[in-house]
Amino acid sequence: ANMSDRNVRVICRIRPMNEKELKSGGRCCVSVAPPQTVSVVAANERASADDRTFIFDRAFSENSTQQELFEVAAKPVVDSVLEGFNGTVFAYGQ
């Protein structure tokens, strides 16, 4: 089914590392394989049984723009609301 045909979609956007994480030598442990896959990798940089892969309706890397995210995640909802349908965009982030 087309994504716009579903009532609920789950979209993941990975944020860039913040200044504190960069200064402390932090390493990104998440990778995105567009358009749907997010992998969380073990701290030792090698494939591990601890690695996890998640599939979303869409996944965006830390290099994605607000405009790209809006076009996919929010604009279809806004357009539907303007046509008289109910719509909600719920966002959570750190």
C-alpha positions in Angstrom: 0.0 0.0 0.0 1.1 3.6 -0.6 2.2 5.4 2.5 -0.5 8.0 2.0 -3.1 5.3 2.2 -2.3 4.4 5.8 -3.7 6.1 8.9 -0.5 5.8 11.0 3.1 6.2 9.8 6.3 6.0 11.8 9.1 8.1 10.6 12.6 8.3 12.2 15.0 11.1 11.8 18.5 10.8 13.3 19.8 14.0 14.7 23.4 15.1 14.4 25.7 14.7 17.3 25.7 17.7 19.6 28.7 19.8 20.7 29.0 18.0 24.0 29.0 14.6 22.3 31.6 15.7 19.8 33.9 17.3 22.4 33.8 14.1 24.5 34.9 12.0 21.5 31.6 10.4 21.1 31.0 8.2 18.1 27.8 7.9 16.1 26.3 4.5 16.7 23.3 4.8 14.3 23.3 4.5 10.6 20.5 5.1 8.1 19.9 3.1 4.9 17.2 5.1 3.2 14.4 5.0 2.7 13.4 2.8 5.6 16.2 1.2 7.6 17.9 2.3 10.8 20.7 0.3 12.4 22.2 0.7 15.8 25.7 -0.7 15.9 27.9 -2.0 18.7 30.4 0.4 20.2 33.4 -1.7 19.0 32.6 -0.8 15.3 32.5 -4.5 14.3 29.4 -6.5 13.5 28.0 -7.9 16.7 25.0 -9.8 18.0 24.2 -6.6 19.8 23.6 -4.7 16.5 19.9 -4.0 15.9 18.1 -3.0 12.7 14.7 -1.3 12.6 12.4 -0.7 9.7 10.3 2.4 9.6 7.9 3.9 7.0 10.7 6.3 6.3 14.1 7.0 7.8 16.1 10.2 7.5 19.8 10.6 8.3 21.4 13.4 10.3 22.1 15.1 7.0 18.4 15.5 6.1 16.8 18.9 6.1 13.7 20.3 7.8 12.1 20.8 4.3 12.7 17.1 3.3 11.2 15.9 6.6 8.2 18.3 6.3 7.4 17.2 2.7 7.2 13.5 3.8 6.0 13.6 7.4 3.8 16.7 7.8 2.7 18.0 4.4 0.4 15.1 3.6 -1.3 15.6 7.0 -1.7 19.3 6.5 -3.1 18.8 3.1 -5.7 16.3 4.4 -6.7 18.7 7.2 -7.2 21.4 4.7 -9.6 19.0 2.9 -11.6 18.6 6.1 -10.1 15.4 7.5 -8.7 15.1 11.1 -4.9 14.9 11.3 -2.2 14.8 13.9 1.6 15.0 13.7 3.2 13.7 16.9 7.0 14.4 17.2 9.3 13.3 19.9 13.0 14.2 20.1 16.0 15.0 22.2 
